Amino acid sequence: MKAWQLRIRDNDETSLVWADTAGKAKAQFDCDGLGLRSWFTHNLSEDIYSFIDVSATRLPKLDDLENADPKAVIKILVKEYGWESDEINIENIDELDELLS
């Protein structure tokens, strides 16, 4: 399945989902337990944002990896797409096992 980065307009929140189309990806954005269920996810249960506030961008290097080891996916997100958090970034990505234990 195709990998998509979802982003809220005018916000730094991003999430990762897999879907066949951008519309199907965006439809997942306000679901509980979105994407990797990690620090990349965002729950919109308060319905502050609508479907049109969310953009979907393809991440082709993650296609068909929805069942892969989350650590492998995180490494690709950080190294290939520049994702980071307070705990994980390009400088310490090779220490991922220690960071997530």
N, C-alpha and C positions, 0 to 999 in steps of 0.2 A: 504494500500500500504506500501511497505518497506521504511524505513527511511535510508538515506545515508549521511555521512559526506564527502564532497568533499574538497580536499586539493591540492593546487598547489605545485608541486615538488620544493624543495629548497625555500619555501616561507611559512610564517605563516598564509596566508589567508586561511580561511575555510568557507564553506557554507553548508547549510542544504537543502536537497531536498527529495522528495518522488518519487519513481519509482519502477517498477517491477524488474528491473535488474540493475547491476552496469553500463552497457553500456548506458542504457536509463537515468540513473542518471547523468553520465558524459556528456551526450549530452545536458543537461540543463545548464551546467556550464557557458556558455557564453551568456545566455539569460538575457535580461533586467528584473529586478524585481525578481531575483532569490530567492527561499526559502522564508524565513519569511519577506523579505523586511525590515530587521533590520540591526543592526550593524554587523551581521554575514555574510552579503552578500558581493559579489564582482562582479563587472561588468567587463568583459573582452572585451569590445567593441573595444579596440585598437588591438585585435588579437595578443598580445605579446606572449601568450601561446597557445599551441595546445592541442588537445584531449589527446595525450599521456603524456602530462605534468601533468595531473589531475589524482589523485587516488580517489577511492570510497571505503569507509569503512562503514560497516553496524552499525546502531544504533538501535538495536531491541526494546529498551524500548520506542521508539518513533513511532513504526509501527502503522499505521492506525490513526495517530493523525494530518494528514495534514489539517484538518478542525477544529482542537481544538483551544481554546483560546491561542493566541501567548504567553501570560504570563505563562500559564501552561507549554508550550513547553520549554520556556526559563528556567524555574525552573528545569526541567528535564535535560536540557543540562548542566546547571551549577552544579547541585547536583550529577548527575550520570556520566557525561562525562567530567567534569572539564573545560567546556568552560567559558571564562570570557572576559570582555572588560575593558576599562578604567573606565566605570561607574558601571558595574555590576560584582560581583564576589561572591564566596561562603560566604564571611563574611557579605555581605549586601543583599543577595538574598531574605530574608524574608521581606525586605522593597521594593520589586519590584514595587508595585503599586505607591509608592511615587517617586521612581526613574524614572519611565516612564511617570509621569504626567506632 
